[in-house]
């Protein structure tokens, strides 16, 4: 439609409808809950150091003294051979005869009087229940000499 006046001319055309503009009263989007910040993985040591095993050894010594007292041991110590898996759990513990201080080398053969005897079973059980820190490969085999009698 055209309106023409001497001083001005107005043209009115039909146009396509405009897209709706968002209202200023529109609801705001819901905030996204913050996600937990992931901690970097802890680098496990390859194997267990003596320092890492020290707390478990202290427990083992206390338990072995209790085993010696409860079972009336005539020996002053017992050797325990065991391994520790990467999870920190003891794989297996075996009681060995006490060290002979007069010999340079001792053959580690599981023979009486310790393995299978009450004191040996008691100490092996105590060592088997120990928990060590986790590591990448654990410890295949180690031997501790533990006291059975107070010094």
C-alpha positions in Angstrom: 0.0 0.0 0.0 1.3 3.4 -0.8 0.2 6.7 0.7 1.3 9.7 -1.2 1.1 13.1 0.2 2.7 16.2 -1.3 5.2 16.4 1.3 5.9 12.8 2.1 5.4 9.4 0.7 4.8 6.3 2.8 5.1 2.7 1.5 3.7 -0.1 3.6 4.6 -3.7 2.6 3.7 -7.0 4.1 6.8 -8.8 5.2 7.5 -12.2 6.6 6.9 -12.5 10.4 10.0 -12.0 12.5 11.4 -14.7 14.6 10.5 -14.3 18.2 13.3 -12.7 20.3 13.9 -14.2 23.7 12.1 -12.4 26.5 14.0 -10.8 29.2 11.8 -12.8 31.6 12.8 -16.2 30.2 14.0 -18.6 32.8 17.8 -18.9 33.1 19.4 -22.2 32.3 20.0 -24.5 35.3 23.5 -24.3 36.5 25.7 -27.4 35.8 26.9 -29.1 39.0 30.6 -28.9 39.3 32.3 -32.2 38.7 34.8 -33.6 41.2 38.3 -32.7 40.5 40.2 -35.9 39.7 43.4 -36.5 41.6 46.3 -37.7 39.6 47.1 -41.4 40.1 49.5 -42.0 42.9 52.8 -43.4 41.6 53.4 -46.7 43.4 56.9 -47.7 44.2 58.3 -50.6 42.2 58.9 -52.7 45.3 58.8 -52.2 49.1 61.7 -50.4 50.8 62.9 -51.3 54.3 61.3 -48.1 55.6 57.9 -49.1 54.1 58.1 -52.5 55.8 59.2 -51.2 59.2 55.7 -50.7 60.7 54.7 -54.3 59.7 57.9 -55.7 61.1 57.3 -54.0 64.5 53.8 -55.7 64.6 55.4 -59.0 63.6 58.0 -58.8 66.4 55.3 -58.1 68.9 53.2 -61.0 67.7 56.1 -63.4 67.6 57.0 -62.6 71.2 53.3 -63.4 72.1 53.5 -66.7 70.1 56.8 -67.7 71.9 55.3 -66.9 75.3 52.0 -68.7 74.6 53.7 -71.8 73.2 56.6 -72.1 75.6 59.3 -71.9 73.0 62.8 -73.0 73.9 64.2 -71.1 70.9 65.0 -67.5 71.1 63.9 -66.7 67.6 62.3 -68.0 64.5 62.9 -67.2 60.8 59.9 -66.6 58.7 60.1 -66.7 54.9 57.3 -64.9 53.0 56.3 -63.0 49.9 54.2 -59.8 49.5 52.0 -59.3 46.5 51.5 -55.9 44.8 48.3 -55.5 46.8 50.3 -55.5 50.0 48.9 -58.8 51.2 51.3 -61.6 52.3 51.3 -64.4 49.8 52.5 -67.2 52.1 54.6 -67.4 55.3 56.7 -70.4 56.4 58.5 -70.9 59.6 62.2 -71.9 59.3 64.6 -73.1 61.9 66.4 -70.3 63.8 69.8 -69.1 62.4 72.8 -70.8 63.7 75.2 -67.9 64.5 78.2 -70.3 64.3 77.7 -71.0 60.5 78.2 -68.5 57.7 75.3 -70.0 55.6 72.1 -71.6 56.7 70.2 -73.9 54.3 66.6 -72.6 54.3 64.9 -76.0 54.5 61.5 -76.1 56.1 62.0 -78.7 58.8 61.1 -79.2 62.4 61.2 -77.9 65.0 59.4 -74.7 63.7 57.2 -75.4 60.6 54.1 -77.2 61.6 54.8 -76.8 65.3 52.5 -74.6 67.4 55.0 -71.7 67.7 55.9 -71.8 64.0 52.3 -72.0 63.0 51.5 -69.1 65.3 54.2 -66.8 64.0 53.5 -67.8 60.3 49.8 -67.0 60.9 50.7 -63.6 62.4 53.0 -62.7 59.5 50.4 -63.9 57.0 47.9 -61.4 58.4 50.2 -58.4 58.0 49.4 -55.7 55.5 52.1 -53.8 53.6 51.9 -50.7 51.4 50.9 -51.4 47.8 53.7 -51.6 45.2 54.0 -52.4 41.5 55.5 -55.8 41.9 55.6 -56.6 45.6 58.4 -58.7 47.0 59.0 -62.3 45.8 60.7 -63.6 48.9 62.1 -62.3 52.1 63.2 -63.8 55.4 62.9 -62.1 58.8 64.3 -63.4 62.0 61.7 -62.7 64.7 62.2 -63.0 68.5 60.3 -65.6 70.5 61.7 -64.7 73.9 62.4 -61.4 75.5 66.1 -60.5 75.4 
